Amino acid sequence: MYTDLSEDQLRDHRGVVSDPGDFDDFWAGTLAEARAAGWPVRIEPVTTGLTSIDVFDVTFAGFAGHPVRAWLRVPRGADTALPTLVQYVGYGGGRGHPLENLLWASAGFAHLQMDTRGQGSGWSRGATGDPGVAGPEVPGVMTRGIADPHTYYYRRLITDAVRAVDAVRGLPMVDPTRVAVFGQSQGGGLALAAGALAPGVRAVVALVPFLCDIPRSVVVTDARPFREIRDYLAVHRGAEDQVFTTLAYVDGVNFARRCQRPARYSVALMDDIVPPSGVYAAVNAHAGPTELAVWRYNGHEAGGIDDDEAALRFLRGHLVDDAEMVRPVGADPVVAR
Protein backbone atom coordinates (compact mmCIF):
# COMPACT_ATOMS: atom_id res chain seq x y z
CA MET A 1 0.00 0.00 0.00
CA TYR A 2 1.04 3.62 -0.43
CA THR A 3 2.65 5.16 2.66
CA ASP A 4 4.16 8.34 1.21
CA LEU A 5 2.84 11.35 -0.73
CA SER A 6 0.31 10.89 -3.51
CA GLU A 7 1.69 10.41 -7.01
CA ASP A 8 0.65 13.94 -7.99
CA GLN A 9 2.47 15.39 -4.99
CA LEU A 10 5.53 13.23 -5.62
CA ARG A 11 6.00 14.64 -9.13
CA ASP A 12 6.69 18.10 -7.68
CA HIS A 13 8.54 17.07 -4.50
CA ARG A 14 11.88 18.87 -4.10
CA GLY A 15 13.06 17.55 -0.74
CA VAL A 16 13.97 19.18 2.54
CA VAL A 17 17.70 18.42 2.79
CA SER A 18 20.09 21.36 3.22
CA ASP A 19 23.06 21.91 0.91
CA PRO A 20 26.17 22.57 3.04
CA GLY A 21 28.16 25.60 1.92
CA ASP A 22 31.42 23.67 1.97
CA PHE A 23 30.02 20.52 0.31
CA ASP A 24 32.22 20.79 -2.79
CA ASP A 25 35.37 21.60 -0.82
CA PHE A 26 34.64 18.72 1.57
CA TRP A 27 34.49 16.18 -1.24
CA ALA A 28 37.37 17.68 -3.24
CA GLY A 29 39.61 17.45 -0.18
CA THR A 30 38.46 13.94 0.68
CA LEU A 31 39.15 12.63 -2.81
CA ALA A 32 42.50 14.41 -3.09
CA GLU A 33 43.62 12.71 0.14
CA ALA A 34 42.43 9.32 -1.13
CA ARG A 35 44.24 9.67 -4.44
CA ALA A 36 47.42 10.76 -2.69
CA ALA A 37 47.27 7.52 -0.66
CA GLY A 38 46.70 5.37 -3.75
CA TRP A 39 48.75 2.48 -5.10
CA PRO A 40 48.60 0.34 -8.28
CA VAL A 41 45.53 -1.80 -8.87
CA ARG A 42 46.05 -5.52 -8.31
CA ILE A 43 44.24 -7.91 -10.65
CA GLU A 44 44.35 -11.71 -10.62
CA PRO A 45 42.46 -14.18 -12.88
CA VAL A 46 39.93 -16.47 -11.20
CA THR A 47 39.27 -20.05 -12.32
CA THR A 48 35.49 -20.38 -12.66
CA GLY A 49 34.71 -23.01 -15.31
CA LEU A 50 32.82 -20.41 -17.37
CA THR A 51 33.36 -20.64 -21.12
CA SER A 52 32.15 -17.20 -22.24
CA ILE A 53 33.24 -14.87 -19.42
CA ASP A 54 36.60 -14.22 -17.77
CA VAL A 55 36.57 -13.22 -14.09
CA PHE A 56 39.30 -11.33 -12.24
CA ASP A 57 39.80 -10.63 -8.54
CA VAL A 58 40.57 -6.91 -8.27
CA THR A 59 41.94 -4.98 -5.31
CA PHE A 60 42.21 -1.19 -5.46
CA ALA A 61 42.98 1.68 -3.09
CA GLY A 62 39.85 3.23 -1.62
CA PHE A 63 39.44 5.77 1.16
CA ALA A 64 42.80 6.58 2.81
CA GLY A 65 44.41 3.88 0.66
CA HIS A 66 42.39 1.10 2.33
CA PRO A 67 42.27 -2.03 0.13
CA VAL A 68 38.86 -2.60 -1.47
CA ARG A 69 37.96 -5.81 -3.32
CA ALA A 70 35.92 -6.20 -6.51
CA TRP A 71 35.09 -8.70 -9.22
CA LEU A 72 35.83 -7.78 -12.81
CA ARG A 73 33.91 -9.81 -15.40
CA VAL A 74 34.61 -9.44 -19.13
CA PRO A 75 33.54 -11.32 -22.27
CA ARG A 76 36.06 -14.07 -22.95
CA GLY A 77 38.48 -13.29 -25.75
CA ALA A 78 37.55 -9.60 -26.02
CA ASP A 79 40.39 -7.96 -27.97
CA THR A 80 39.21 -4.34 -27.83
CA ALA A 81 38.78 -1.83 -25.00
CA LEU A 82 35.23 -2.38 -23.76
CA PRO A 83 32.39 -0.15 -22.62
CA THR A 84 32.36 -0.58 -18.86
CA LEU A 85 29.88 -0.65 -16.00
CA VAL A 86 30.86 -0.11 -12.36
CA GLN A 87 28.23 -1.60 -10.06
CA TYR A 88 27.61 -0.88 -6.36
CA VAL A 89 25.77 -3.19 -3.97
CA GLY A 90 22.68 -2.79 -1.79
CA TYR A 91 22.74 -2.47 2.00
CA GLY A 92 24.18 -5.46 3.84
CA GLY A 93 25.60 -7.08 0.71
CA GLY A 94 29.08 -7.56 -0.68
CA ARG A 95 30.54 -8.38 -4.07
CA GLY A 96 29.11 -11.90 -3.80
CA HIS A 97 30.37 -15.00 -5.61
CA PRO A 98 32.35 -14.77 -8.88
CA LEU A 99 29.66 -16.83 -10.67
CA GLU A 100 26.87 -14.41 -9.74
CA ASN A 101 25.66 -11.38 -11.70
CA LEU A 102 26.76 -12.38 -15.20
CA LEU A 103 24.28 -10.22 -17.16
CA TRP A 104 26.54 -7.28 -17.96
CA ALA A 105 29.56 -9.22 -19.19
CA SER A 106 27.21 -11.45 -21.21
CA ALA A 107 25.89 -8.27 -22.86
CA GLY A 108 29.40 -7.23 -23.92
CA PHE A 109 30.42 -4.90 -21.10
CA ALA A 110 33.41 -5.00 -18.82
CA HIS A 111 31.71 -5.18 -15.41
CA LEU A 112 33.36 -4.17 -12.14
CA GLN A 113 31.30 -5.10 -9.07
CA MET A 114 32.66 -3.27 -6.03
CA ASP A 115 32.65 -4.86 -2.59
CA THR A 116 31.11 -2.85 0.27
CA ARG A 117 33.44 -2.17 3.17
CA GLY A 118 32.26 -3.55 6.50
CA GLN A 119 29.09 -5.14 5.06
CA GLY A 120 28.93 -8.29 2.95
CA SER A 121 27.35 -10.62 5.52
CA GLY A 122 23.66 -9.86 5.06
CA TRP A 123 22.39 -11.33 1.80
CA SER A 124 25.65 -11.69 -0.18
CA ARG A 125 29.22 -12.24 0.91
CA GLY A 126 31.95 -9.61 1.05
CA ALA A 127 35.70 -9.53 1.57
CA THR A 128 36.48 -5.92 2.56
CA GLY A 129 36.76 -4.64 6.12
CA ASP A 130 36.15 -1.12 7.42
CA PRO A 131 39.11 0.10 9.49
CA GLY A 132 37.64 3.59 9.90
CA VAL A 133 36.61 5.50 13.01
CA ALA A 134 33.47 4.21 14.74
CA GLY A 135 32.04 5.23 18.14
CA PRO A 136 28.60 4.72 19.71
CA GLU A 137 26.31 3.30 17.03
CA VAL A 138 23.09 1.43 16.37
CA PRO A 139 23.75 -2.05 14.89
CA GLY A 140 24.33 -1.66 11.18
CA VAL A 141 26.45 1.05 9.53
CA MET A 142 24.03 3.98 9.18
CA THR A 143 25.20 5.65 12.40
CA ARG A 144 28.86 4.57 12.35
CA GLY A 145 30.94 7.70 12.99
CA ILE A 146 27.88 9.91 12.49
CA ALA A 147 28.95 12.54 15.04
CA ASP A 148 31.17 14.21 12.42
CA PRO A 149 31.09 14.22 8.61
CA HIS A 150 34.83 13.46 8.55
CA THR A 151 34.41 10.23 10.53
CA TYR A 152 31.10 9.13 9.01
CA TYR A 153 30.99 5.68 7.42
CA TYR A 154 29.47 6.87 4.14
CA ARG A 155 32.31 9.32 3.58
CA ARG A 156 34.54 6.27 3.33
CA LEU A 157 32.16 4.21 1.21
CA ILE A 158 31.41 7.02 -1.26
CA THR A 159 35.15 7.61 -1.63
CA ASP A 160 35.55 3.90 -2.42
CA ALA A 161 32.86 4.26 -5.10
CA VAL A 162 34.70 7.11 -6.80
CA ARG A 163 38.04 5.34 -6.54
CA ALA A 164 36.48 2.25 -8.17
CA VAL A 165 35.85 4.39 -11.26
CA ASP A 166 39.42 5.70 -11.10
CA ALA A 167 40.72 2.14 -10.85
CA VAL A 168 38.70 0.59 -13.67
CA ARG A 169 39.52 3.39 -16.12
CA GLY A 170 43.20 2.41 -15.90
CA LEU A 171 42.70 -1.26 -16.80
CA PRO A 172 43.80 -2.39 -20.29
CA MET A 173 40.50 -4.07 -21.22
CA VAL A 174 38.49 -0.92 -20.42
CA ASP A 175 37.72 2.03 -22.68
CA PRO A 176 38.15 4.92 -20.19
CA THR A 177 35.87 7.15 -22.27
CA ARG A 178 32.89 4.76 -21.99
CA VAL A 179 32.25 4.14 -18.30
CA ALA A 180 28.89 4.19 -16.50
CA VAL A 181 27.87 3.57 -12.88
CA PHE A 182 24.96 1.44 -11.71
CA GLY A 183 23.31 0.40 -8.47
CA GLN A 184 20.06 -0.36 -6.69
CA SER A 185 19.05 0.93 -3.26
CA GLN A 186 22.31 1.72 -1.40
CA GLY A 187 24.06 0.98 -4.68
CA GLY A 188 21.86 3.55 -6.41
CA GLY A 189 22.84 6.18 -3.87
CA LEU A 190 26.51 5.37 -4.48
CA ALA A 191 25.97 5.59 -8.24
CA LEU A 192 24.54 9.11 -7.85
CA ALA A 193 27.55 10.14 -5.76
CA ALA A 194 30.03 8.66 -8.21
CA GLY A 195 28.19 10.28 -11.12
CA ALA A 196 28.65 13.66 -9.47
CA LEU A 197 32.22 13.18 -8.23
CA ALA A 198 34.12 10.75 -10.50
CA PRO A 199 35.82 11.99 -13.68
CA GLY A 200 34.99 10.07 -16.83
CA VAL A 201 31.49 8.83 -15.97
CA ARG A 202 29.23 8.93 -19.03
CA ALA A 203 25.91 7.77 -17.56
CA VAL A 204 24.23 6.80 -14.28
CA VAL A 205 21.63 4.16 -13.42
CA ALA A 206 20.13 4.62 -9.95
CA LEU A 207 17.34 2.16 -9.18
CA VAL A 208 15.24 3.03 -6.10
CA PRO A 209 18.27 4.96 -4.73
CA PHE A 210 18.78 4.99 -0.96
CA LEU A 211 20.22 7.95 1.00
CA CYS A 212 18.02 10.56 -0.70
CA ASP A 213 16.19 13.36 1.14
CA ILE A 214 17.30 11.74 4.36
CA PRO A 215 15.63 14.12 6.88
CA ARG A 216 12.20 13.33 5.43
CA SER A 217 12.89 9.66 4.78
CA VAL A 218 13.81 9.05 8.43
CA VAL A 219 10.37 10.16 9.60
CA VAL A 220 8.15 8.57 6.93
CA THR A 221 9.37 4.97 7.12
CA ASP A 222 9.76 2.60 10.03
CA ALA A 223 11.98 0.22 8.05
CA ARG A 224 15.70 -0.26 8.30
CA PRO A 225 18.20 1.08 7.37
CA PHE A 226 16.62 4.54 7.89
CA ARG A 227 15.21 3.24 11.19
CA GLU A 228 18.79 3.03 12.51
CA ILE A 229 19.03 6.83 12.46
CA ARG A 230 15.74 7.20 14.32
CA ASP A 231 16.82 4.66 16.92
CA TYR A 232 20.10 6.53 17.42
CA LEU A 233 18.31 9.85 17.93
CA ALA A 234 15.84 8.24 20.33
CA VAL A 235 18.82 7.62 22.66
CA HIS A 236 21.11 10.54 21.70
CA ARG A 237 18.35 13.09 22.15
CA GLY A 238 20.52 16.18 21.80
CA ALA A 239 22.30 15.07 18.63
CA GLU A 240 19.68 15.82 15.98
CA ASP A 241 21.32 18.94 14.51
CA GLN A 242 24.74 17.33 14.28
CA VAL A 243 23.39 14.09 12.82
CA PHE A 244 21.51 15.81 10.03
CA THR A 245 24.45 18.12 9.36
CA THR A 246 26.60 15.03 8.83
CA LEU A 247 23.99 13.32 6.65
CA ALA A 248 23.69 16.34 4.35
CA TYR A 249 27.21 15.61 3.05
CA VAL A 250 26.14 12.17 1.77
CA ASP A 251 22.55 12.88 0.71
CA GLY A 252 21.82 11.79 -2.84
CA VAL A 253 19.79 14.94 -3.51
CA ASN A 254 22.92 17.04 -3.03
CA PHE A 255 24.85 14.78 -5.40
CA ALA A 256 22.00 14.88 -7.95
CA ARG A 257 22.19 18.68 -7.92
CA ARG A 258 25.79 18.32 -9.11
CA CYS A 259 25.39 15.37 -11.47
CA GLN A 260 25.24 16.54 -15.08
CA ARG A 261 25.42 13.00 -16.50
CA PRO A 262 22.32 11.49 -18.09
CA ALA A 263 20.63 9.26 -15.53
CA ARG A 264 18.00 6.56 -15.43
CA TYR A 265 16.11 6.26 -12.16
CA SER A 266 13.39 3.93 -10.98
CA VAL A 267 10.93 4.42 -8.14
CA ALA A 268 8.46 2.00 -6.53
CA LEU A 269 5.40 3.70 -5.08
CA MET A 270 4.78 0.94 -2.49
CA ASP A 271 8.40 0.94 -1.30
CA ASP A 272 8.56 1.08 2.51
CA ILE A 273 12.39 0.90 2.64
CA VAL A 274 13.28 3.77 0.30
CA PRO A 275 10.39 6.26 0.45
CA PRO A 276 9.36 7.36 -3.06
CA SER A 277 9.58 11.02 -2.05
CA GLY A 278 13.34 10.65 -1.65
CA VAL A 279 13.72 9.31 -5.19
CA TYR A 280 11.58 12.09 -6.64
CA ALA A 281 13.57 14.70 -4.71
CA ALA A 282 16.75 13.41 -6.40
CA VAL A 283 15.16 13.19 -9.85
CA ASN A 284 13.80 16.73 -9.57
CA ALA A 285 17.19 18.03 -8.43
CA HIS A 286 19.24 16.19 -11.07
CA ALA A 287 21.38 18.59 -13.14
CA GLY A 288 21.39 16.45 -16.29
CA PRO A 289 18.72 14.70 -18.38
CA THR A 290 16.77 11.95 -16.62
CA GLU A 291 14.52 9.01 -17.28
CA LEU A 292 12.26 7.72 -14.51
CA ALA A 293 10.57 4.31 -14.44
CA VAL A 294 7.57 4.40 -12.10
CA TRP A 295 6.44 1.07 -10.61
CA ARG A 296 3.07 1.77 -8.98
CA TYR A 297 2.42 -1.67 -7.51
CA ASN A 298 5.90 -2.72 -6.38
CA GLY A 299 7.85 -2.45 -3.18
CA HIS A 300 11.61 -2.22 -2.81
CA GLU A 301 12.17 -4.88 -5.48
CA ALA A 302 10.94 -2.22 -7.94
CA GLY A 303 10.99 -3.37 -11.57
CA GLY A 304 13.25 -6.38 -11.05
CA ILE A 305 14.37 -7.86 -14.36
CA ASP A 306 12.34 -5.22 -16.23
CA ASP A 307 14.51 -2.53 -14.61
CA ASP A 308 17.61 -4.45 -15.71
CA GLU A 309 16.34 -4.83 -19.28
CA ALA A 310 15.61 -1.10 -19.53
CA ALA A 311 18.97 -0.24 -17.95
CA LEU A 312 20.70 -2.39 -20.57
CA ARG A 313 18.97 -0.46 -23.32
CA PHE A 314 19.84 2.87 -21.67
CA LEU A 315 23.50 1.93 -21.20
CA ARG A 316 23.86 0.68 -24.76
CA GLY A 317 22.48 4.00 -25.92
CA HIS A 318 25.14 5.92 -24.02
CA LEU A 319 28.16 3.60 -24.21
CA VAL A 320 27.85 1.52 -27.38
CA ASP A 321 27.93 2.54 -31.06
CA ASP A 322 24.55 2.48 -32.79
CA ALA A 323 25.68 -0.35 -35.05
CA GLU A 324 26.28 -2.54 -32.01
CA MET A 325 23.00 -1.76 -30.26
CA VAL A 326 20.42 -4.39 -29.42
CA ARG A 327 17.06 -2.99 -28.41
CA PRO A 328 15.03 -5.28 -26.14
CA VAL A 329 11.26 -5.40 -26.55
CA GLY A 330 8.94 -4.77 -23.63
CA ALA A 331 6.79 -2.31 -21.75
CA ASP A 332 8.76 0.48 -20.09
CA PRO A 333 6.77 2.93 -17.92
CA VAL A 334 9.15 5.89 -18.31
CA VAL A 335 8.83 9.61 -17.95
CA ALA A 336 11.73 11.51 -19.59
CA ARG A 337 12.79 14.96 -18.48
MINU-516807 format. One record per residue (C-alpha): x, y, z. Coordinates in pm, whole numbers, padded with zeros to 5 digits, always signed. Example, Ala and Ser with C-alpha at 12.3 -4.5 7.8 and 13.67 -1.06 7.14 Angstrom:
2
+01230-00450+00780 +01367-00106+00714 
END
This chain:
337
+00000+00000+00000 +00104+00362-00043 +00265+00516+00266 +00416+00834+00121 +00284+01135-00073 +00031+01089-00351 +00169+01041-00701 +00065+01394-00799 +00247+01539-00499 +00553+01323-00562 +00600+01464-00913 +00669+01810-00768 +00854+01707-00450 +01188+01887-00410 +01306+01755-00074 +01397+01918+00254 +01770+01842+00279 +02009+02136+00322 +02306+02191+00091 +02617+02257+00304 +02816+02560+00192 +03142+02367+00197 +03002+02052+00031 +03222+02079-00279 +03537+02160-00082 +03464+01872+00157 +03449+01618-00124 +03737+01768-00324 +03961+01745-00018 +03846+01394+00068 +03915+01263-00281 +04250+01441-00309 +04362+01271+00014 +04243+00932-00113 +04424+00967-00444 +04742+01076-00269 +04727+00752-00066 +04670+00537-00375 +04875+00248-00510 +04860+00034-00828 +04553-00180-00887 +04605-00552-00831 +04424-00791-01065 +04435-01171-01062 +04246-01418-01288 +03993-01647-01120 +03927-02005-01232 +03549-02038-01266 +03471-02301-01531 +03282-02041-01737 +03336-02064-02112 +03215-01720-02224 +03324-01487-01942 +03660-01422-01777 +03657-01322-01409 +03930-01133-01224 +03980-01063-00854 +04057-00691-00827 +04194-00498-00531 +04221-00119-00546 +04298+00168-00309 +03985+00323-00162 +03944+00577+00116 +04280+00658+00281 +04441+00388+00066 +04239+00110+00233 +04227-00203+00013 +03886-00260-00147 +03796-00581-00332 +03592-00620-00651 +03509-00870-00922 +03583-00778-01281 +03391-00981-01540 +03461-00944-01913 +03354-01132-02227 +03606-01407-02295 +03848-01329-02575 +03755-00960-02602 +04039-00796-02797 +03921-00434-02783 +03878-00183-02500 +03523-00238-02376 +03239-00015-02262 +03236-00058-01886 +02988-00065-01600 +03086-00011-01236 +02823-00160-01006 +02761-00088-00636 +02577-00319-00397 +02268-00279-00179 +02274-00247+00200 +02418-00546+00384 +02560-00708+00071 +02908-00756-00068 +03054-00838-00407 +02911-01190-00380 +03037-01500-00561 +03235-01477-00888 +02966-01683-01067 +02687-01441-00974 +02566-01138-01170 +02676-01238-01520 +02428-01022-01716 +02654-00728-01796 +02956-00922-01919 +02721-01145-02121 +02589-00827-02286 +02940-00723-02392 +03042-00490-02110 +03341-00500-01882 +03171-00518-01541 +03336-00417-01214 +03130-00510-00907 +03266-00327-00603 +03265-00486-00259 +03111-00285+00027 +03344-00217+00317 +03226-00355+00650 +02909-00514+00506 +02893-00829+00295 +02735-01062+00552 +02366-00986+00506 +02239-01133+00180 +02565-01169-00018 +02922-01224+00091 +03195-00961+00105 +03570-00953+00157 +03648-00592+00256 +03676-00464+00612 +03615-00112+00742 +03911+00010+00949 +03764+00359+00990 +03661+00550+01301 +03347+00421+01474 +03204+00523+01814 +02860+00472+01971 +02631+00330+01703 +02309+00143+01637 +02375-00205+01489 +02433-00166+01118 +02645+00105+00953 +02403+00398+00918 +02520+00565+01240 +02886+00457+01235 +03094+00770+01299 +02788+00991+01249 +02895+01254+01504 +03117+01421+01242 +03109+01422+00861 +03483+01346+00855 +03441+01023+01053 +03110+00913+00901 +03099+00568+00742 +02947+00687+00414 +03231+00932+00358 +03454+00627+00333 +03216+00421+00121 +03141+00702-00126 +03515+00761-00163 +03555+00390-00242 +03286+00426-00510 +03470+00711-00680 +03804+00534-00654 +03648+00225-00817 +03585+00439-01126 +03942+00570-01110 +04072+00214-01085 +03870+00059-01367 +03952+00339-01612 +04320+00241-01590 +04270-00126-01680 +04380-00239-02029 +04050-00407-02122 +03849-00092-02042 +03772+00203-02268 +03815+00492-02019 +03587+00715-02227 +03289+00476-02199 +03225+00414-01830 +02889+00419-01650 +02787+00357-01288 +02496+00144-01171 +02331+00040-00847 +02006-00036-00669 +01905+00093-00326 +02231+00172-00140 +02406+00098-00468 +02186+00355-00641 +02284+00618-00387 +02651+00537-00448 +02597+00559-00824 +02454+00911-00785 +02755+01014-00576 +03003+00866-00821 +02819+01028-01112 +02865+01366-00947 +03222+01318-00823 +03412+01075-01050 +03582+01199-01368 +03499+01007-01683 +03149+00883-01597 +02923+00893-01903 +02591+00777-01756 +02423+00680-01428 +02163+00416-01342 +02013+00462-00995 +01734+00216-00918 +01524+00303-00610 +01827+00496-00473 +01878+00499-00096 +02022+00795+00100 +01802+01056-00070 +01619+01336+00114 +01730+01174+00436 +01563+01412+00688 +01220+01333+00543 +01289+00966+00478 +01381+00905+00843 +01037+01016+00960 +00815+00857+00693 +00937+00497+00712 +00976+00260+01003 +01198+00022+00805 +01570-00026+00830 +01820+00108+00737 +01662+00454+00789 +01521+00324+01119 +01879+00303+01251 +01903+00683+01246 +01574+00720+01432 +01682+00466+01692 +02010+00653+01742 +01831+00985+01793 +01584+00824+02033 +01882+00762+02266 +02111+01054+02170 +01835+01309+02215 +02052+01618+02180 +02230+01507+01863 +01968+01582+01598 +02132+01894+01451 +02474+01733+01428 +02339+01409+01282 +02151+01581+01003 +02445+01812+00936 +02660+01503+00883 +02399+01332+00665 +02369+01634+00435 +02721+01561+00305 +02614+01217+00177 +02255+01288+00071 +02182+01179-00284 +01979+01494-00351 +02292+01704-00303 +02485+01478-00540 +02200+01488-00795 +02219+01868-00792 +02579+01832-00911 +02539+01537-01147 +02524+01654-01508 +02542+01300-01650 +02232+01149-01809 +02063+00926-01553 +01800+00656-01543 +01611+00626-01216 +01339+00393-01098 +01093+00442-00814 +00846+00200-00653 +00540+00370-00508 +00478+00094-00249 +00840+00094-00130 +00856+00108+00251 +01239+00090+00264 +01328+00377+00030 +01039+00626+00045 +00936+00736-00306 +00958+01102-00205 +01334+01065-00165 +01372+00931-00519 +01158+01209-00664 +01357+01470-00471 +01675+01341-00640 +01516+01319-00985 +01380+01673-00957 +01719+01803-00843 +01924+01619-01107 +02138+01859-01314 +02139+01645-01629 +01872+01470-01838 +01677+01195-01662 +01452+00901-01728 +01226+00772-01451 +01057+00431-01444 +00757+00440-01210 +00644+00107-01061 +00307+00177-00898 +00242-00167-00751 +00590-00272-00638 +00785-00245-00318 +01161-00222-00281 +01217-00488-00548 +01094-00222-00794 +01099-00337-01157 +01325-00638-01105 +01437-00786-01436 +01234-00522-01623 +01451-00253-01461 +01761-00445-01571 +01634-00483-01928 +01561-00110-01953 +01897-00024-01795 +02070-00239-02057 +01897-00046-02332 +01984+00287-02167 +02350+00193-02120 +02386+00068-02476 +02248+00400-02592 +02514+00592-02402 +02816+00360-02421 +02785+00152-02738 +02793+00254-03106 +02455+00248-03279 +02568-00035-03505 +02628-00254-03201 +02300-00176-03026 +02042-00439-02942 +01706-00299-02841 +01503-00528-02614 +01126-00540-02655 +00894-00477-02363 +00679-00231-02175 +00876+00048-02009 +00677+00293-01792 +00915+00589-01831 +00883+00961-01795 +01173+01151-01959 +01279+01496-01848 
END
